[in-house]
């Protein structure tokens, strides 16, 4: 990415942040209702179709993206797109370990709590309904082995930056 593109991207992000501050501030600095994404407008799909037209791929593609601020203040912006033909030709069994790691209610709760700011083994062990310390370690190892967690320090866990938005996308897709 060239310097001009990088500056343009920074200006776009700054403008978005400034817009967000103005939308949150009401008269006298009072907080207004949080903005919502449009329900019926397929704006992201329109942009994806425009980009797909440039590739000439007849099979189409998928895109997921997100801009996230966690309760502890971390910010993540991420997007990923793939062409449908490549996805349909891939060996899906290679993703089984990653999905299996998410297939337990305690592991999902651990991820939820870690994203919420509970990061150490001691903090997680204090939470109700997660089992014994040994059981918690077992689940943390499963999540770490599948790449859903990493350990930046002894006894401390985080969801890797590149996994925050994909995890929230999967939760959204599986939701009611």
N, C-alpha and C positions, 0 to 999 in steps of 0.2 A: 504494500500500500504506500503510495507516494505521500509527500508532505501535504500537498493540497487536499488530498482525500482525507488524511488524518485530521487536518484542521477543520474541514467541513463536518466530519463526524463529531468532533468535539463541540463545535458550534451547535449542531443538531441536538446533542445530548444536553448541553447547557440550556438551550431554549426549552426543551422538554421539562427539565428540572424547574426552571423558572415558571413555566406554565402550571406545573403541579403545585408550587408554592402559592401562586395566585388563586388557584381553584380551592385550595384548602383554607385560605384566609377569608373570612367573611368580614362584615363591617365591625370595626373595633377589635379586630384580631380574633374574633370568635371562630371556632372550627365549624365548617359546613359539613353536610352529608358527604361521605366519600363518593367520588365519581365511580360510575360503573361502566364496564365495557358494553358496547351496544349488543343487544340480544339478537336482533334480526338482520343486522347489516353484516354482510360477508366481506368486509374490507380486507382482512388478511388473505382470504381465498382469492380475491381479485388480484392482489399483489403477487401471490404465488403463481396464478395462471399467467400473469404477465411475464414473470421470470421464466416459466416453463416454455412459453412461446419462443423465447430467445434460444433455448437449448434444442428445440426441434424434437424433443422426446415425446413420441406419441402415447406412451403409457402413463404419463402424468407423474405426479410426485407428491410428497408429503412435507410439511414444514411444522416444526414446533419451536416456540420462542417464548421468552419471558423476561420480565424486569421485576426483580424481587428484592424487597427489603425485609430481612428477618427481624424478630423482636429484639435481638441483641445488637441490631444496627448494621449488620453486614448487608452489602448490596451485591446483587448478581444480575448481569444482563447476559443473555445467551440465546443463540438460535442455532438450529440445525435443520438441514433439508436433505432429502434423499430422493432419487428417482425411483419410481415404482418398479421399473424393470429390474434394477439391481436388488431391490428388496425381495421381489418374488423369486429371484434366482439364488438368493443367499440360503445358507444352511441355518435354519431357524433353531435347530437343536443346540447351536452354540450359545444361545441366549438363555438356555434352561437354568443354569446356575444363578444367573442374575435374578430371574423371575422367582426361582425357588427361595432365594434368600428373603424375598419380600412376602412370601406365602405364609407367614406366621404372625398372628396378632401381636405378640410381644415384640417382634422385630419392628413391625410398623409403629408400635407405640414408642419404642426406643428412638427410631428415626424422628418421629414427631417431637419428642422431648428434646432431642439433641438440636434440631432446628429451632426449637423454642428457647434454647439457651442453657439447658442442663447438659453439661459437657463431660463431667468427670465420672468415673466409675462410682465414687462415693455418693455423688448427687443422684445418680441413676438408681443406686441401691436403696436410697431413702424413699423412692416413689412406691406407691402401693401397687399391688397386683402384677409385679414384674418377676416374681419368683425369688429364689435364693441368689446370693452373689455368684455362685457357681453357674446357675442357669443363665444369669445375665451375661456373664463372661462367654458362655457358649453362644448365645445369640449375637453378641458383639463380634465374636470371631467369624461367625457365618456372614455377617454384614460386611466385615472388613475383607474377608476372602473374596467376596463377590464384587468388591469395589464400591459399595454404598457408603462405607466409612473409611477414614484413615486416622492415624494417631499422630498428631503433631507433637505430642509430648507424652510422657509416661502417664498412663491412666486417664488420658484426655482424648475425646473423640470428636470428630467433625465430619460432616458430609462434604466430600470434595466439591470444590466450586463447579466443576463441569457436570456434577450429578444433581445439583440443587434443582434446577429447572426441569430436567428430565424426570426426577422423582415427583415433583408437583404435577407435571403433565400426566404421569401414570396414575396418580391419585385422582386427578380430575377425570381421566378417561374411565376409571373403574368406579367412580362415584355414582350415587343414585341419580 
